[in-house]
Amino acid sequence: MTVTTGAALRAAIDAALEARGRARTQPVARRARALAAAARRWQDDPRLHARLPAASGLSPAMVAATVPLVAGAFDVEAMERMVRDEVGETAPDAPPLVAHVLASNVPALALPAIAHAVLLGSAVVVKSGRADPVSAPAFARALADVDPDLGATVVAVTWPGGTSALDEILLQVASVLVLTGADKTIAALAPRAAGRVLRHGTRFSVALVDDSADVDALAEDVVLYEQRGCLSPQTVWVRGDPHAFATRLGEALARAAIRLPPPSATTDERAAVRAFLDDAAWSGAEVRSGPWGAVVVRDLPRFLPTCGRRTVHVAGIDAATSLAERLPAGRIECVGVGGEAPPGLGSIGVSRLCPVGRMQRPPLAWPRGARAPLASLLGRPSPASRLRVES
């Protein structure tokens, strides 16, 4: 819902906290089943599919392709296992109220935020970004339909950016405040919070592949969400012939564009892509581009982000063992692999290692920002390794 007054926001939060007292006695298995059922309802919600493309700037085809990926993470056994691994049987120290201020880069960021709080037995407020005022209320409705007590613990709100009075209420009442977005925005909000703050700032993803790797799988990782999120690969290091691989990857991106056409670009976006490609060409890189995106082949001793909009760096690498030294510490979220897995990623803060083709399919237990999701909400140390290795 769109909130315009502080009284309305406080009333919604008070109602969620009251509902928490009733819902927190539910066993974890029941909460997990309710979340999974709600995710299925959310996935099939016609209002979500009707409104999300215009709100997010993604095509209807892209929304249809990505919504099932989000819902698919709500596996009952996986949720129960996550609670056992990170929390134990109960969480008596669960924060009364978890509040999320979400970014607008990709839709449905609210769903894992809600799930983690519900599994712990906390009330949760999610303030969605302006590009997705749809997903959070749709999931809150679905959860309320499945389990009214749990649904009542969720407050899904939006308000215009810069509404300082409403921001201030959220910053002061949250036991734990989770900030997701640009580093500058997080830096402005975090010092004003009364409770504990978790920050999820700007991060990137890369891939390491053999030149015989599945280019269609990698192209899907690039194309999904229009390369807006932290799990979108921007640089691909190739063992073998990077030029031949770049040719194959460009062809795969062109095939993907038939199924999932890129959205229209704004004037600023077109200018950014043109400047990026011109700069790459002037530096001596090999540039292959088209309406499907661009592949830039160049020597990259260190990670270099692209301008997005389905643009990818491709560079050669001799051995998997040298990848970690090319990556900035604390800035890489996921490494997609097509071949030998690289060592040393956990020590530089990488959170996920997975096969290409699965980079955009994170589980709910994904230790985003190299922090275990439930343990971090509780203020506990993350169990075992912070790097999640998926097969």
NUMIFI-631638 format. One record per residue (C-alpha): residue number from 1; residue in one letter; x, y, z. Coordinates in Angstrom, 3 decimals, padded with zeros to 6 digits. Layout:
# NUMIFI-631638
NUM|a|X|Y|Z
...
# end
This chain:
# NUMIFI-631638
1|m|000.000|000.000|000.000
2|t|001.047|003.587|-000.540
3|v|001.506|005.334|002.802
4|t|001.191|009.102|003.035
5|t|001.054|009.779|006.789
6|g|003.097|008.776|009.761
7|a|-000.033|007.763|011.658
8|a|-000.948|005.242|008.950
9|l|002.550|003.757|008.938
10|r|002.672|003.450|012.727
11|a|-000.770|001.826|012.794
12|a|000.279|-000.752|010.204
13|i|003.462|-001.558|012.138
14|d|001.604|-001.840|015.455
15|a|-000.869|-004.278|013.881
16|a|001.993|-006.401|012.483
17|l|003.718|-006.548|015.869
18|e|000.461|-007.595|017.531
19|a|-000.020|-010.316|014.919
20|r|003.534|-011.492|015.526
21|g|002.553|-012.430|019.073
22|r|-000.026|-014.838|017.679
23|a|001.996|-016.205|014.769
24|r|005.414|-016.792|016.324
25|t|004.233|-019.903|018.175
26|q|003.677|-021.679|014.873
27|p|006.212|-024.436|014.133
28|v|008.744|-023.719|011.424
29|a|007.343|-026.482|009.217
30|r|003.959|-024.773|009.128
31|r|005.502|-021.403|008.277
32|a|007.547|-022.974|005.487
33|r|004.493|-024.673|003.995
34|a|002.530|-021.417|004.123
35|l|005.355|-019.506|002.404
36|a|005.619|-022.128|-000.339
37|a|001.868|-022.067|-000.935
38|a|001.897|-018.264|-001.020
39|a|004.720|-018.274|-003.568
40|r|002.666|-020.491|-005.868
41|r|-000.320|-018.149|-005.547
42|w|001.926|-015.143|-006.155
43|q|003.383|-016.737|-009.280
44|d|-000.098|-017.209|-010.755
45|d|-001.504|-013.812|-009.722
46|p|-002.906|-012.175|-012.898
47|r|-002.691|-008.699|-011.339
48|l|001.039|-009.189|-010.779
49|h|001.641|-010.170|-014.408
50|a|-000.541|-007.322|-015.652
51|r|001.124|-004.551|-013.638
52|l|004.747|-005.613|-013.138
53|p|006.038|-005.062|-016.709
54|a|005.076|-001.382|-016.797
55|a|006.265|-000.769|-013.238
56|s|009.621|-002.509|-013.641
57|g|010.428|-001.592|-017.226
58|l|010.789|-005.283|-018.066
59|s|008.909|-006.866|-020.944
60|p|005.932|-009.146|-020.273
61|a|008.048|-012.003|-021.635
62|m|010.838|-011.220|-019.154
63|v|008.377|-011.036|-016.271
64|a|006.880|-014.359|-017.343
65|a|010.378|-015.874|-017.421
66|t|011.614|-014.524|-014.075
67|v|008.578|-014.762|-011.791
68|p|008.768|-018.605|-011.703
69|l|012.469|-018.384|-010.808
70|v|011.631|-016.348|-007.710
71|a|008.744|-018.582|-006.675
72|g|010.780|-021.719|-007.323
73|a|013.148|-020.873|-004.478
74|f|010.343|-021.422|-001.947
75|d|011.013|-025.099|-001.356
76|v|009.644|-026.379|001.955
77|e|012.502|-028.771|002.745
78|a|015.113|-026.193|001.804
79|m|013.507|-023.584|004.069
80|e|013.348|-025.995|007.002
81|r|016.969|-026.986|006.427
82|m|018.052|-023.340|006.337
83|v|016.412|-022.719|009.715
84|r|018.053|-025.822|011.231
85|d|021.473|-024.928|009.859
86|e|021.463|-021.267|010.864
87|v|019.131|-021.039|013.846
88|g|018.375|-024.406|015.392
89|e|014.907|-025.455|016.399
90|t|013.751|-022.039|017.642
91|a|014.853|-018.413|017.551
92|p|013.987|-016.869|020.930
93|d|016.240|-013.939|020.031
94|a|014.352|-013.155|016.802
95|p|014.066|-009.379|016.359
96|p|010.508|-008.109|016.868
97|l|010.568|-006.039|013.676
98|v|012.750|-006.376|010.596
99|a|012.499|-003.494|008.117
100|h|013.775|-003.575|004.540
101|v|014.404|-000.592|002.291
102|l|014.661|-002.183|-001.141
103|a|016.308|-001.121|-004.382
104|s|014.495|-000.815|-007.719
105|n|016.979|-002.547|-009.998
106|v|015.244|-005.940|-010.135
107|p|011.704|-006.895|-009.101
108|a|010.597|-009.249|-006.332
109|l|013.421|-008.435|-003.916
110|a|010.692|-008.301|-001.272
111|l|009.925|-012.024|-001.392
112|p|013.101|-013.408|000.213
113|a|013.040|-010.465|002.634
114|i|009.560|-011.468|003.786
115|a|010.382|-015.183|003.867
116|h|013.442|-014.797|006.098
117|a|011.556|-012.707|008.665
118|v|008.524|-015.009|008.681
119|l|010.701|-018.085|009.164
120|l|012.324|-016.455|012.195
121|g|009.017|-015.320|013.680
122|s|009.613|-011.595|013.222
123|a|007.211|-008.982|011.920
124|v|008.501|-007.391|008.713
125|v|008.102|-004.111|006.867
126|v|009.222|-003.962|003.251
127|k|009.468|-000.554|001.600
128|s|009.693|-001.348|-002.079
129|g|011.553|000.697|-004.646
130|r|009.627|002.823|-007.115
131|a|010.115|000.305|-009.953
132|d|008.316|-002.494|-008.121
133|p|005.355|-001.431|-005.986
134|v|003.607|-004.638|-007.077
135|s|005.468|-007.762|-005.907
136|a|005.439|-007.175|-002.136
137|p|001.711|-006.443|-001.721
138|a|000.877|-009.314|-004.075
139|f|002.882|-011.729|-001.932
140|a|001.457|-010.298|001.299
141|r|-002.060|-010.911|-000.066
142|a|-001.141|-014.438|-001.071
143|l|000.320|-015.218|002.355
144|a|-002.749|-013.783|004.101
145|d|-004.979|-015.986|001.944
146|v|-002.982|-019.071|002.969
147|d|-002.412|-018.172|006.628
148|p|-004.083|-015.000|007.944
149|d|-001.961|-014.891|011.104
150|l|001.317|-014.973|009.186
151|g|000.021|-012.601|006.538
152|a|-000.836|-010.061|009.205
153|t|002.840|-009.878|010.269
154|v|003.818|-008.438|006.875
155|v|003.603|-004.730|006.020
156|a|004.228|-003.951|002.336
157|v|004.509|-000.213|001.752
158|t|005.731|002.399|-000.674
159|w|006.123|006.136|-000.470
160|p|007.897|008.733|-002.580
161|g|011.638|008.932|-002.133
162|g|012.769|011.701|000.144
163|t|009.674|011.562|002.353
164|s|011.828|012.145|005.397
165|a|009.121|011.896|008.053
166|l|008.123|008.390|006.957
167|d|011.736|007.361|006.487
168|e|012.471|008.517|010.012
169|i|009.692|006.415|011.536
170|l|010.975|003.283|009.822
171|l|014.560|004.012|010.789
172|q|013.613|004.463|014.436
173|v|011.190|001.563|014.982
174|a|013.086|-001.257|013.219
175|s|014.948|-003.704|015.451
176|v|017.007|-004.627|012.383
177|l|017.157|-002.405|009.312
178|v|018.243|-004.000|006.025
179|l|019.300|-001.511|003.362
180|t|019.614|-002.626|-000.254
181|g|020.700|-000.304|-003.034
182|a|023.319|002.178|-004.106
183|d|026.204|002.748|-001.716
184|k|025.401|006.481|-001.564
185|t|021.802|005.880|-000.506
186|i|022.816|003.367|002.135
187|a|025.446|005.722|003.528
188|a|022.814|008.437|003.920
189|l|020.289|006.240|005.744
190|a|022.386|003.920|007.904
191|p|023.674|006.459|010.477
192|r|020.101|007.528|011.276
193|a|018.905|004.049|012.262
194|a|018.205|003.286|015.909
195|g|018.584|-000.481|015.542
196|r|021.146|-002.774|014.007
197|v|021.836|-002.177|010.290
198|l|022.655|-004.676|007.540
199|r|023.942|-003.182|004.301
200|h|023.706|-004.660|000.809
201|g|025.442|-002.214|-001.501
202|t|026.743|-002.394|-005.035
203|r|028.155|-005.789|-006.006
204|f|028.811|-007.592|-009.294
205|s|029.129|-011.093|-010.707
206|v|031.524|-012.756|-013.141
207|a|032.026|-016.102|-014.844
208|l|034.977|-018.421|-015.420
209|v|034.556|-020.924|-018.250
210|d|036.365|-023.218|-020.622
211|d|036.023|-022.191|-024.252
212|s|033.796|-025.245|-024.806
213|a|031.282|-024.168|-022.105
214|d|027.547|-023.873|-022.726
215|v|027.119|-020.383|-024.195
216|d|023.321|-020.531|-024.147
217|a|023.349|-021.131|-020.392
218|l|025.692|-018.170|-019.887
219|a|023.629|-015.974|-022.223
220|e|020.560|-016.660|-020.094
221|d|022.444|-015.470|-017.007
222|v|023.295|-012.246|-018.858
223|v|019.835|-011.624|-020.304
224|l|017.619|-012.355|-017.288
225|y|016.606|-009.151|-015.482
226|e|018.344|-007.190|-018.267
227|q|021.670|-007.415|-016.429
228|r|020.397|-005.074|-013.694
229|g|021.142|-007.187|-010.639
230|c|024.177|-008.195|-008.627
231|l|023.935|-011.769|-009.974
232|s|024.248|-010.694|-013.620
233|p|027.660|-011.619|-015.090
234|q|029.521|-008.664|-016.554
235|t|032.961|-010.156|-017.161
236|v|033.694|-013.667|-018.435
237|w|037.208|-015.109|-018.203
238|v|037.854|-017.915|-020.666
239|r|040.403|-020.719|-020.538
240|g|041.284|-021.412|-024.140
241|d|040.371|-019.165|-027.067
242|p|038.447|-016.069|-025.870
243|h|037.837|-014.835|-029.431
244|a|036.128|-018.028|-030.575
245|f|034.141|-018.111|-027.346
246|a|033.079|-014.481|-027.820
247|t|031.745|-015.318|-031.267
248|r|029.674|-018.160|-029.850
249|l|028.457|-016.038|-026.931
250|g|027.335|-013.248|-029.271
251|e|025.355|-015.778|-031.302
252|a|023.779|-017.117|-028.106
253|l|022.810|-013.604|-026.987
254|a|021.194|-013.047|-030.390
255|r|019.194|-016.266|-029.966
256|a|018.139|-015.232|-026.464
257|a|016.954|-011.874|-027.810
258|i|014.444|-013.646|-030.040
259|r|012.798|-015.278|-027.024
260|l|013.343|-012.346|-024.653
261|p|013.642|-009.135|-026.708
262|p|015.483|-006.258|-025.007
263|p|013.238|-003.397|-023.866
264|s|013.441|000.010|-025.498
265|a|016.363|002.049|-024.242
266|t|016.140|005.605|-023.007
267|t|018.272|008.297|-024.597
268|d|020.624|008.207|-021.603
269|e|020.932|004.416|-021.792
270|r|021.719|004.509|-025.506
271|a|024.323|007.184|-024.908
272|a|025.936|005.136|-022.112
273|v|026.171|002.054|-024.316
274|r|027.598|004.046|-027.215
275|a|030.202|005.682|-024.972
276|f|031.139|002.313|-023.468
277|l|031.575|000.639|-026.863
278|d|033.484|003.597|-028.322
279|d|035.839|003.632|-025.352
280|a|036.410|-000.112|-025.696
281|a|037.149|000.213|-029.416
282|w|039.568|003.081|-028.847
283|s|041.402|000.996|-026.250
284|g|042.012|-001.684|-028.868
285|a|039.333|-004.137|-027.743
286|e|037.459|-006.296|-030.218
287|v|033.819|-005.154|-030.169
288|r|030.885|-007.214|-031.430
289|s|027.496|-005.591|-030.990
290|g|023.958|-005.618|-032.267
291|p|020.373|-005.155|-031.113
292|w|020.974|-008.209|-028.903
293|g|023.717|-006.522|-026.837
294|a|027.515|-006.517|-027.092
295|v|030.552|-008.693|-026.441
296|v|033.856|-006.915|-025.866
297|v|037.046|-009.003|-026.073
298|r|039.972|-007.438|-024.254
299|d|042.813|-008.229|-021.886
300|l|041.570|-007.807|-018.319
301|p|044.075|-008.320|-015.517
302|r|041.422|-006.930|-013.133
303|f|037.620|-006.993|-013.045
304|l|035.950|-004.208|-015.003
305|p|032.178|-003.675|-014.994
306|t|030.257|-002.915|-018.157
307|c|027.422|-000.461|-018.799
308|g|024.758|-003.167|-018.577
309|r|022.049|-003.672|-021.215
310|r|023.419|-007.101|-022.157
311|t|027.044|-006.016|-022.586
312|v|029.761|-008.476|-021.547
313|h|033.529|-008.417|-021.302
314|v|035.322|-011.567|-022.460
315|a|038.984|-012.061|-021.553
316|g|041.471|-014.890|-021.610
317|i|042.873|-016.516|-018.477
318|d|045.490|-019.254|-018.172
319|a|044.394|-020.980|-014.974
320|a|041.477|-020.990|-012.565
321|t|043.903|-020.414|-009.720
322|s|044.542|-016.832|-010.864
323|l|040.909|-015.670|-010.889
324|a|040.649|-014.579|-007.239
325|e|043.575|-012.175|-007.584
326|r|041.747|-010.392|-010.437
327|l|038.629|-009.698|-008.382
328|p|038.057|-006.801|-005.958
329|a|037.551|-007.911|-002.368
330|g|034.030|-007.447|-001.067
331|r|032.512|-006.564|-004.446
332|i|031.817|-009.890|-006.192
333|e|028.558|-011.646|-005.342
334|c|028.572|-014.735|-007.568
335|v|030.998|-016.593|-009.819
336|g|029.435|-018.753|-012.507
337|v|031.576|-021.685|-013.602
338|g|031.735|-023.708|-016.794
339|g|034.625|-026.046|-016.090
340|e|037.174|-026.178|-013.270
341|a|036.121|-024.279|-010.137
342|p|038.498|-021.522|-008.963
343|p|039.952|-021.550|-005.427
344|g|040.253|-018.698|-002.951
345|l|036.884|-017.026|-003.541
346|g|035.653|-017.190|000.049
347|s|038.628|-015.185|001.258
348|i|037.634|-012.193|-000.907
349|g|033.955|-012.219|000.095
350|v|032.323|-014.018|-002.831
351|s|028.986|-015.449|-001.661
352|r|028.039|-017.988|-004.369
353|l|029.798|-020.373|-006.741
354|c|027.462|-022.110|-009.187
355|p|027.307|-023.508|-012.720
356|v|026.596|-021.018|-015.506
357|g|022.906|-021.061|-016.272
358|r|022.062|-020.969|-012.551
359|m|023.468|-017.595|-011.570
360|q|020.018|-015.977|-011.630
361|r|018.407|-018.789|-009.606
362|p|019.622|-018.185|-006.042
363|p|018.160|-020.263|-003.206
364|l|016.652|-018.548|-000.184
365|a|019.694|-019.693|001.802
366|w|022.037|-017.713|-000.486
367|p|024.454|-015.885|001.867
368|r|024.003|-012.539|000.167
369|g|026.908|-010.236|000.808
370|a|028.728|-013.255|002.280
371|r|026.356|-013.268|005.270
372|a|024.026|-016.125|006.183
373|p|020.527|-014.628|005.833
374|l|018.890|-015.799|009.056
375|a|021.974|-015.676|011.263
376|s|022.675|-012.104|010.143
377|l|019.163|-011.001|011.125
378|l|019.755|-012.540|014.547
379|g|023.135|-010.881|014.915
380|r|024.866|-014.250|015.082
381|p|028.078|-015.194|013.252
382|s|027.487|-016.882|009.912
383|p|027.922|-020.647|010.278
384|a|030.857|-022.364|008.575
385|s|032.000|-020.951|005.222
386|r|030.293|-017.849|003.885
387|l|030.759|-019.108|000.313
388|r|027.865|-021.241|-000.937
389|v|028.968|-023.837|-003.516
390|e|026.101|-025.078|-005.689
391|s|026.084|-027.908|-008.194
# end
